[in-house]
Amino acid sequence: MIDFRSDTFTKPSHGMLQAMYNAEVGDDVFGEDPSVNKLEAMMADYFGMEAALYCPSGTMSNQIAIHVHTRPGDEVICGQLAHVYLYEGGGIAATSGAQVYPIPGNRGMITADQVVAAIQPDDIHRANTSLVCLENTSNRGGGCCYDWQDILSIRNVCTQHNLALHLDGARLFNALVATGQDPKAYGQVFDSISVCLNKGMGCPMGSVLMGSNDYIKAARRVRKRLGGGMRQAGYMAATGIYAMENNIGRLTEDHLHAKKIAGILAEKSFIGEIYPVETNILIFEVKGHMNPQLFAEYLKMEGILVSPISSSHVRMVLHLDITPEMTERTCKVIEALK
């Protein structure tokens, strides 16, 4: 099967499996796993931050980040389509006792003016606004990337109002490759950054949370409390090291494949709006005599898996297990659809 449902469906390559086999390990809860320590140091250095914490999943790293930044009764500002709001099991309320102010942004991206308007006044009747969360790239926005000046404007608002700024950078490597932005600049602007390794980077699991030394010390305690303290985690951390050394530059190929499929879709009468393709995610409208479910079922019969994400839209995600030949095959199947 050619699987476009998510970039989480990748399998470790031979080189990655060999890195796991050769990994030097210890007990990470005691801080004695050399492979975990190496990955954390590598990620912190790459993004210009003081320290990092290896976590099992992006949801855990995001929820740890939010928990450290907030207190029960606080309010978190984020986009209406944000992963931390829609897809993390109500974790902000359940884990941190905070509530969300969701902003209807542009494909999941919000602006500094919207953040200013969402900040609660200093009033005992209101929740205390303490944190702003951005997502780059935006999953439900079709993999779109923030303009750097927009990020700086939001940072300035946060500084003026004494708010922390967290980045859900689940697919941040895709954004960096697409825009040419400096990863170390992100470390200077955000108070914390969460980056997934189990998406376009091809790892079987893992996410890394970064911040200051004091922040990560507090985050490590929260990770333990949530059951995220791992023992010989170096076997998994080795996949992250391998991905950092081998899989960043190749993300461009996924972006090119997404654009190629989008070009074929644009020629079909039953395809409506196609979100601008900036990285590896395609979201498009299916209309007329076709609908998302029928479209997905037809492709499945041809050995291609996609995700209907609403009554009108389909999502396809490119990744390192989708070869140029698979992309070509998918384009021909779509071309044949009437």
QUICORJO-V376167 format. One record per residue. N is the residue number from 1. PSI is psi in radians with two decimals (none if undefined). Layout:
<<N:PSI> <N:PSI>>
This chain:
<<1:2.52> <2:1.93> <3:1.85> <4:0.18> <5:-0.63> <6:2.78> <7:0.13> <8:-0.06> <9:0.19> <10:2.70> <11:2.56> <12:2.39> <13:2.99> <14:-0.76> <15:-0.67> <16:-0.71> <17:-0.67> <18:-0.65> <19:-0.67> <20:-0.78> <21:-0.65> <22:0.03> <23:2.44> <24:2.23> <25:2.86> <26:-2.75> <27:1.91> <28:-0.51> <29:-0.55> <30:0.04> <31:0.39> <32:0.35> <33:1.91> <34:-0.54> <35:-0.70> <36:-0.79> <37:-0.68> <38:-0.78> <39:-0.79> <40:-0.75> <41:-0.68> <42:-0.78> <43:-0.76> <44:-0.76> <45:-0.71> <46:-0.67> <47:0.12> <48:0.63> <49:2.86> <50:-0.67> <51:2.90> <52:2.80> <53:2.14> <54:2.22> <55:2.75> <56:-0.59> <57:2.85> <58:-0.63> <59:-0.77> <60:-0.77> <61:-0.68> <62:-0.78> <63:-0.59> <64:-0.79> <65:-0.84> <66:-0.71> <67:-0.71> <68:-0.58> <69:-0.35> <70:2.99> <71:2.70> <72:2.34> <73:-0.16> <74:2.97> <75:2.41> <76:2.22> <77:2.27> <78:3.04> <79:2.66> <80:-0.44> <81:0.16> <82:2.45> <83:-0.70> <84:-0.41> <85:-0.76> <86:-0.60> <87:0.39> <88:0.59> <89:0.51> <90:0.45> <91:-0.57> <92:-0.73> <93:-0.82> <94:-0.71> <95:-0.67> <96:-0.18> <97:0.44> <98:2.82> <99:2.96> <100:2.42> <101:1.70> <102:2.22> <103:2.28> <104:1.53> <105:-2.94> <106:1.83> <107:0.67> <108:-0.19> <109:2.37> <110:2.90> <111:2.89> <112:-0.71> <113:-0.69> <114:-0.67> <115:-0.80> <116:-0.79> <117:-0.42> <118:-0.25> <119:2.23> <120:2.50> <121:2.83> <122:1.54> <123:2.23> <124:-0.28> <125:-0.25> <126:2.75> <127:2.73> <128:1.98> <129:2.17> <130:-0.27> <131:2.46> <132:2.31> <133:2.22> <134:2.76> <135:2.13> <136:1.98> <137:2.88> <138:2.04> <139:-1.05> <140:-0.09> <141:0.15> <142:0.54> <143:0.49> <144:2.74> <145:2.42> <146:2.46> <147:2.42> <148:-0.66> <149:-0.59> <150:-0.68> <151:-0.77> <152:-0.65> <153:-0.71> <154:-0.67> <155:-0.75> <156:-0.70> <157:-0.78> <158:-0.72> <159:-0.78> <160:-0.54> <161:0.21> <162:0.79> <163:2.51> <164:2.70> <165:2.03> <166:2.50> <167:2.08> <168:1.64> <169:0.83> <170:-0.74> <171:0.71> <172:-0.59> <173:-0.64> <174:-0.74> <175:-0.73> <176:-0.74> <177:-0.67> <178:-0.61> <179:-0.35> <180:0.24> <181:2.73> <182:2.08> <183:-0.59> <184:-0.46> <185:-0.58> <186:-0.70> <187:-0.44> <188:-0.43> <189:-0.68> <190:2.55> <191:-0.50> <192:2.61> <193:2.32> <194:2.22> <195:2.21> <196:2.49> <197:-0.14> <198:0.38> <199:-2.03> <200:-0.31> <201:-0.20> <202:0.19> <203:2.65> <204:-0.37> <205:2.96> <206:2.47> <207:2.62> <208:2.23> <209:2.34> <210:2.63> <211:-2.79> <212:2.92> <213:-0.81> <214:-0.68> <215:-0.80> <216:-0.53> <217:-0.77> <218:-0.68> <219:-0.63> <220:-0.67> <221:-0.73> <222:-0.71> <223:-0.76> <224:-0.76> <225:-0.59> <226:0.02> <227:0.30> <228:0.11> <229:2.08> <230:2.71> <231:-1.74> <232:1.08> <233:-0.10> <234:-0.47> <235:-0.64> <236:-0.69> <237:-0.54> <238:-0.54> <239:-0.61> <240:-0.69> <241:-0.78> <242:-0.76> <243:-0.71> <244:-0.60> <245:-0.35> <246:-0.37> <247:0.07> <248:-0.93> <249:-0.56> <250:-0.14> <251:-0.47> <252:-0.63> <253:-0.71> <254:-0.70> <255:-0.71> <256:-0.70> <257:-0.71> <258:-0.74> <259:-0.64> <260:-0.78> <261:-0.69> <262:-0.66> <263:-0.66> <264:-0.74> <265:-0.68> <266:-0.36> <267:-0.15> <268:2.39> <269:-0.43> <270:0.07> <271:2.19> <272:-2.16> <273:2.32> <274:2.12> <275:2.50> <276:2.29> <277:1.90> <278:-0.53> <279:-2.16> <280:0.14> <281:2.34> <282:2.14> <283:2.23> <284:2.70> <285:2.38> <286:2.22> <287:-3.06> <288:-2.30> <289:-0.15> <290:2.71> <291:2.94> <292:-0.69> <293:-0.78> <294:-0.73> <295:-0.80> <296:-0.70> <297:-0.70> <298:-0.82> <299:-0.62> <300:-0.67> <301:-0.39> <302:0.14> <303:0.45> <304:2.24> <305:2.23> <306:3.00> <307:1.96> <308:2.13> <309:-0.06> <310:-3.08> <311:-0.12> <312:-0.23> <313:2.64> <314:2.56> <315:2.39> <316:2.39> <317:2.21> <318:2.63> <319:3.14> <320:-0.19> <321:0.00> <322:1.91> <323:2.89> <324:-0.62> <325:-0.67> <326:-0.69> <327:-0.76> <328:-0.76> <329:-0.75> <330:-0.74> <331:-0.70> <332:-0.65> <333:-0.75> <334:-0.70> <335:-0.62> <336:-0.27> <337:2.38> <338:none>>
